[in-house]
Amino acid sequence: MAKKEEFQHESIQDNHTVSQYLQALIDGLESGTIVLNSEDKQIIFHPGDLMEMVIKAKKKGDKNKISLKFSWKDTPGGRTEPVRITT
């Protein structure tokens, strides 16, 4: 049975910091390796060439929400230069 690995991070950040996280994800997608780190966990992804992308957005009064979701199946031969996202 495949080992289940999970990573979750929640925080309040300014616009600049959020854009840095998004840029790190973009860099990881382009390089083929994303490493997510927290104090006690690390998870490594090798995004495939084809993936499913879901964007959801909501606005209700003064509350706003945008959710991004990417999913793919692992394929052999992923690139090896990691992009680290540390929280």
C-alpha positions as CSV (number, residue, x, y, z in Angstrom):
1,M,0.0,0.0,0.0
2,A,1.3,3.5,-0.9
3,K,2.5,5.7,2.0
4,K,0.3,8.7,2.5
5,E,2.2,12.0,3.0
6,E,0.4,15.3,3.8
7,F,1.5,18.9,4.2
8,Q,-0.6,21.8,5.4
9,H,0.4,25.4,6.2
10,E,-1.9,28.2,7.3
11,S,-0.8,31.7,8.2
12,I,-1.5,35.4,7.7
13,Q,0.9,37.0,5.2
14,D,1.3,40.3,3.4
15,N,0.8,40.5,-0.4
16,H,4.6,40.5,-1.0
17,T,5.1,37.3,0.9
18,V,2.2,35.5,-0.7
19,S,3.6,36.5,-4.1
20,Q,7.0,35.0,-3.1
21,Y,5.3,31.7,-2.2
22,L,3.4,31.7,-5.5
23,Q,6.6,32.5,-7.4
24,A,8.4,29.6,-5.6
25,L,5.6,27.3,-6.8
26,I,5.9,28.6,-10.3
27,D,9.7,28.0,-10.2
28,G,9.1,24.4,-8.9
29,L,6.5,23.7,-11.6
30,E,9.0,24.9,-14.2
31,S,12.0,23.0,-12.8
32,G,10.0,19.8,-12.2
33,T,10.6,19.5,-8.4
34,I,8.8,21.2,-5.5
35,V,10.0,20.7,-1.9
36,L,7.6,21.8,0.9
37,N,9.2,22.2,4.3
38,S,8.0,23.0,7.8
39,E,9.7,22.5,11.2
40,D,9.0,18.8,11.3
41,K,7.9,17.7,7.8
42,Q,9.1,17.7,4.3
43,I,7.3,16.5,1.2
44,I,8.7,16.4,-2.4
45,F,6.7,16.6,-5.5
46,H,7.7,16.0,-9.1
47,P,5.0,17.7,-11.2
48,G,4.2,16.0,-14.4
49,D,4.0,17.6,-17.8
50,L,0.2,17.3,-17.8
51,M,-1.9,18.1,-14.7
52,E,-5.4,19.0,-13.7
53,M,-5.9,22.6,-12.6
54,V,-8.9,23.9,-10.7
55,I,-9.4,27.6,-9.8
56,K,-12.3,28.6,-7.5
57,A,-13.1,32.1,-6.4
58,K,-15.8,33.5,-4.1
59,K,-16.8,37.0,-3.0
60,K,-19.4,37.5,-0.3
61,G,-19.6,41.0,1.1
62,D,-16.1,42.0,2.2
63,K,-14.8,38.4,2.3
64,N,-12.8,37.1,-0.7
65,K,-11.4,33.7,-1.4
66,I,-9.4,32.2,-4.2
67,S,-8.4,28.5,-4.2
68,L,-5.9,26.9,-6.5
69,K,-5.7,23.1,-6.9
70,F,-3.2,21.1,-9.0
71,S,-3.2,17.4,-9.3
72,W,-1.2,14.9,-11.4
73,K,0.2,11.3,-11.4
74,D,3.9,10.7,-10.8
75,T,5.9,9.8,-13.9
76,P,9.5,8.5,-13.9
77,G,12.3,10.7,-14.9
78,G,11.4,13.9,-13.0
79,R,13.9,16.7,-12.9
80,T,16.3,16.9,-10.0
81,E,16.8,20.6,-9.2
82,P,14.6,21.2,-6.1
83,V,12.8,24.4,-5.3
84,R,12.3,24.7,-1.6
85,I,9.3,26.4,0.0
86,T,10.0,26.8,3.7
87,T,7.3,27.9,6.2
